[in-house]
Amino acid sequence: IVEGNLDVVSSHQAGVVQVVATAGTAMTENHLRALRRLTGNVRLAFYGDKAGIAATERAIPIASEVGLDLTIITLPDDAKDPDELIQQDVALWQQAIDEAESAVDWILDQYSKRQDVTTAAGKRSFTTAALKVVDGLRDPVERDHYEKKIAGVAGSSIEAIRTKLAAVSSEEAQVQRRQIKAHITQD
């Protein structure tokens, strides 16, 4: 999945034809359910800007919910989108596709780069953001894997991570209840 239609056209011209575009960063459960009928493995190549990263983060729990294995294609820093990368060298596009990594691993790496995880404040920010992603995962083995990974990156105990995850889950549930209540009140 790519963002733009030109990315699809260039990819098809380069011989990679199993490509569709969202025409932006909006991706819904319906989009992923439709793709799920065709494949259980989806690779996402959104731009590396804030909007692309945010859209990738939103797609992770949706993909988990519909049972898709979501991986992320990271483009080299000198290419803003797949079309630009293909114009540079078709082989680089194929290499980026081949090196796609798990969506959760990708987003945790993004978060760890943004925070100084050697400080208490950095650890707090990193674990808060990371655990919001993990909270959206439905598979208990996958959740356990990422809880341990987050503990390792933060240099924290698994018990502290699980305690914080419970708090994050509770907070997220409260936010959802307030949103539902506000929506009902508006109607």
Helices and strands as residue ranges (DSSP letters): H 5-13, H 29-36, E 41-44, H 50-66, E 69-72, H 82-88, H 90-98, E 101-102, H 103-114, H 120-135, H 140-154, H 158-186
